[in-house]
Amino acid sequence: MFTVSRLSSEKTYLTGPLVGFYGWWVVGAAATALFTVMSTNLYAVGTYFVALERHFGWSRTALSGAFSLARLEGAVLGPIEGILTDRFGPRRMLIIGFSIMGAGFILLSLIQSIVGFYVAFILITTGAGLGGYLPMMTIVNNWFSRRRATAMSVTMMGISAGGLVTPVIAWSITYYGWRPTVAIIGILVWIMAIPVSSVLRDRPEDYGLQPDGILSDGEGTPVQTGDSRNIITTETDFTVGQALRTPVFWIISFAHASNALLPSTLSVHLIPMLTDSGLSLEMAALVITGFAFIQLPFRLVGGYAGDRLPKPIVLFTFSSMMSIGLLVVTLNQNMPSLFLFAFLYGAGIGARSPVFTAIRGEYFGRRAYATILGTSQLATSVFSIGAPVLVGFMFDTLGSYVVPFSGMSLLSLVGVSLILVAKKPELERAH
């Protein structure tokens, strides 16, 4: 995977091409973990909701309530997840999280009431939170500094690839039933925890390495060489308290939260809206696959741009594309509109996601990254708690998604514009 050469009897140095750096193996494992989480959670939620609505006759307000309750749980646990990740390490958190998530899917296959659904869904989302996005982004942040946005964009390709599985899940639900489908998903989640956790390593320093493959002596001290790949970059590590006292922390959090309204709500209501317009469940799932497929190359575009251009500008540009895409599909669900939505929304969320994650690492460092990210996600979760239920209630009342989706799109566009004033903080100003 990587090679070392003995330069003296006491010190060992990392050598070889950057592609041999073990951090890229960590990226591959983290991407696989996110693929497992997102393919069975974020993208597939709409297929579960349609199946449960048809089977039990529950209202969309009631179904959306489970999602919002899970977001409330995420808001409460977000900072705790960060603290646990910083304390126990992302690898252990993945094992714990996947164990809980798999159990949640098994329970979901057995439910007979709305209460049982709520309990199962909370278990699923709790496990996904403990073993998914936050610990995986933390582990990548630990292994990369100069190429952080690129590494995170490659990792997040696992998120995008998860959307390619949605038609398979929809097909399985249609032809085999939702109970066998979610039970099999639970078993597969348990199985995936084994190979992924075997590859993950929490920090390069624990193995005598440094971020980005920079040469390191046996004591973990970076060594400057003439190789451009091994340029040593210095970062300032903020504590949680220091980060919270900077205005830019709250600016990033609010901008991200206002934009995160879109995926959190569409994961629940997009497929129901499309099936209402006359599409079959399988065809509606293909729309999810369409924008997920578009995300794949734009993950790399976002990472490339984020490492070379001012991150606030990159974030505003691609986040705005998401809002415009939502307006397009809200006003018309014909085939050209669906294609345009898939491109705008897929490109936007694909490119902006790694940059929103990387900007926190660039601005606040590595030492308390998981706790800082988890605390920042508290704001994101709070914004996302009421949105799906409110949209479901407005649909049940008005019989249409036009008003709630249009308003949410405009709110996101206004909120994300704040990112343009997010400047990198100086540590001495945080005291």
NORSULVEN-V260519 format. One record per pair of residues at least 6 apart in sequence whose ideal C-beta (glycine too) atoms are under 8 Angstrom apart, sorted by the first residue. I is the first residue (numbers start at 0). J is the second residue. Records with the same first field share a line. If there is no record, write none. Layout:
I: J, J
This chain:
0: 19, 21, 24
1: 13, 15, 19, 20, 21, 212
2: 13, 14, 15, 19
3: 11, 12, 13, 14
4: 11, 12, 14
5: 11
6: 12
9: 217
10: 216, 217, 218
11: 207, 216, 217
12: 214, 215, 216, 222
13: 20, 208, 209, 212, 213, 214, 215
14: 214
17: 23, 211, 212, 228
19: 212
20: 211, 212
21: 142, 200, 203, 206, 208
22: 139, 142, 143, 150, 203, 210, 211, 212
23: 150
24: 198
25: 138, 139, 142, 198, 199, 200
26: 139, 142, 150, 153, 154
27: 198
28: 195, 198, 199
29: 135, 136, 138, 139, 154, 157, 199
30: 153, 154, 155, 156, 157, 160
31: 157, 191, 194, 195
32: 93, 97, 130, 131, 135, 157, 191, 195
33: 131, 132, 135, 154, 155, 157, 158, 161
34: 157, 158, 160, 161
35: 97, 161, 187, 188, 191, 195
36: 100, 127, 130, 131, 132, 161
37: 131, 157, 158, 161, 162
38: 160, 161, 162, 163, 164, 165, 168
39: 100, 104, 161, 164, 168, 184, 187, 188
40: 100, 123, 124, 127, 131
41: 158, 161, 262, 266
42: 161, 162, 164, 165, 266, 287, 291
43: 164, 165, 168
44: 66, 266, 267
45: 266, 267, 268, 269, 270, 271, 283, 284, 287
46: 165, 168, 169, 172, 270, 280, 284
47: 107, 172, 177, 181
48: 59, 62, 267, 270, 271
49: 270, 271, 274, 280
50: 172, 177
51: 57, 62, 116, 177
52: 59, 62, 271
54: 177
55: 113
57: 113
58: 391, 395
59: 268, 271, 391, 394, 395
60: 388, 391, 392, 395
61: 113
62: 267, 391
63: 267, 268, 387, 388, 390, 391, 392
64: 117, 388, 391
65: 116, 117, 120, 121
66: 120, 263, 266, 267, 387, 388
67: 383, 384, 385, 386, 387, 388
68: 117, 120, 121
69: 120, 121, 123, 124, 125
70: 124, 263, 380, 383, 384, 387
71: 380, 384
72: 121, 124, 125
73: 124, 125, 128, 376, 380
74: 376, 377, 380, 381, 384
76: 125, 128, 129
77: 128, 133, 373, 374, 376, 377, 380
78: 370, 373, 374, 377
79: 373
80: 92, 128, 129, 133, 134, 369, 373
81: 133, 137, 369, 370, 371, 372, 373, 374
82: 369, 370, 373
83: 92, 129
84: 92, 133, 134, 137, 369, 370, 373
85: 137, 367, 368, 369, 370
88: 201, 202
89: 134, 135, 137, 138, 141, 199, 201, 369
90: 138, 196, 199, 200, 201
92: 129, 130, 134
93: 130, 134, 135, 192, 195, 196, 199
94: 130, 192, 196
95: 126, 129, 130
96: 125, 126, 127, 128, 129, 130, 131, 134
97: 126, 130, 188, 189, 191, 192, 195
98: 126, 189, 192
99: 122, 125, 126, 129, 130
100: 122, 123, 125, 126, 127, 130, 185, 188
101: 126, 185, 186, 188, 189, 192
102: 122, 126, 185
103: 119, 120, 121, 122, 123, 124, 125, 126, 185
104: 119, 123, 181, 182, 184, 185, 188
105: 182, 185, 186
106: 115, 118, 119, 122
107: 116, 119, 120, 123, 181, 185
108: 177, 178, 179, 181, 182, 185
109: 115, 178
110: 116, 119
126: 188
130: 192
133: 369, 372, 373, 376
134: 369
135: 154
136: 151, 154, 356, 372
137: 368, 369, 372
138: 199, 200, 201
139: 147, 150, 151, 154
140: 147, 151, 356, 357, 360, 365, 368
141: 201, 202, 203, 210, 365, 368
142: 150, 202, 203, 210, 211
143: 149, 150, 151, 210, 211
144: 210, 211, 232, 234, 360, 365
145: 210, 211, 230, 232, 306
146: 211, 306
147: 306, 357, 360, 361
148: 301, 302, 303, 304, 305, 306, 310, 353, 354, 357
149: 299, 302, 303, 305, 306
150: 302
151: 302, 353, 356, 357
152: 298, 299, 300, 301, 302, 303, 305, 353
153: 298, 299, 302
154: 353
155: 298, 349, 352, 353, 356
156: 294, 295, 298, 299
158: 294, 298, 352
159: 291, 292, 294, 295, 298, 349
160: 291, 295
161: 291
162: 287, 288, 290, 291, 292, 294
163: 288, 291, 292
165: 284, 287, 288, 291
166: 281, 284, 285, 287, 288
168: 180, 184, 284
169: 280, 281, 283, 284
170: 281
171: 179, 180, 183
172: 180, 280
173: 280, 281
200: 206
203: 209, 210, 215
204: 219
207: 215, 216, 217, 219
208: 215
209: 215, 219, 221
210: 365
211: 228, 229, 232
212: 228, 229
213: 221, 222, 229, 230, 231
214: 221, 222, 224, 226, 229
215: 221, 222
216: 222
221: 231
222: 229
223: 229, 230, 231
234: 361, 364, 365
235: 364, 425, 426
236: 363, 364, 365, 366, 367
237: 245, 362, 363, 364, 366, 367, 371, 424, 426, 429
238: 366, 367
239: 367, 370, 371, 374
241: 426, 429, 430
242: 248, 363, 367, 371, 374, 429
243: 374
244: 429, 430
245: 424, 428, 429
247: 362, 421, 422, 423, 424
248: 363, 371, 375, 424
249: 378
250: 417, 418, 420, 421
251: 355, 358, 359, 362, 375, 418, 421
252: 375, 377, 378, 379
253: 378, 414, 417
254: 314, 318, 414, 415, 416, 417, 418, 421
255: 355, 375, 378, 379
256: 378, 379, 381, 382, 383, 414
257: 382, 410, 411, 413, 414, 415
258: 318, 321, 322, 351, 411, 414, 415
259: 379, 382, 383
260: 382, 383, 386, 407, 410, 411
261: 321, 322, 325, 344, 348, 407, 408, 411
262: 348
263: 383, 386, 387
264: 383, 386, 387, 390, 407
265: 325
267: 387, 390, 391
268: 387, 390, 391, 394, 400
269: 283, 286, 287, 328
270: 280, 283, 284, 286, 287
272: 332, 400, 404
273: 282, 283, 286, 332
274: 280, 283
276: 332
278: 286, 332
286: 337, 340, 341
289: 337, 338, 341, 345
290: 340, 341, 342, 344, 345, 348
291: 345
292: 345
293: 341, 342, 345, 346, 349
294: 345, 346, 348, 349
295: 349
296: 349
297: 317, 345, 346, 347, 349, 350
298: 349, 350, 352, 353
300: 346, 349, 350
301: 313, 317, 349, 350, 351, 352, 353, 354
302: 353, 354, 357
304: 313, 350, 354
305: 313, 353, 354, 357, 358
310: 354, 357, 358, 361
311: 358, 418, 419, 420, 421
312: 419
313: 350, 351, 354
314: 351, 354, 355, 358, 415, 418
315: 415, 416, 418, 419
317: 346, 347, 348, 349, 350, 351, 354
318: 347, 351, 411, 415, 418
319: 347, 412, 415
320: 343, 344, 346, 347
321: 343, 344, 347, 348, 351, 411
322: 347, 408, 409, 411, 412, 415
323: 343, 408
324: 339, 340, 341, 342, 343, 344, 345, 347
325: 340, 344, 404, 407, 408, 411
326: 404, 405, 408
327: 336, 339, 340, 343
328: 336, 337, 340, 344
329: 400, 401, 404, 405, 408
330: 336, 401, 405
356: 372
358: 421
359: 368, 371, 372, 375
360: 368
361: 423
362: 423, 424
363: 371, 424
386: 407
389: 403
390: 400, 403, 404, 407
393: 400, 402, 403
394: 400, 403
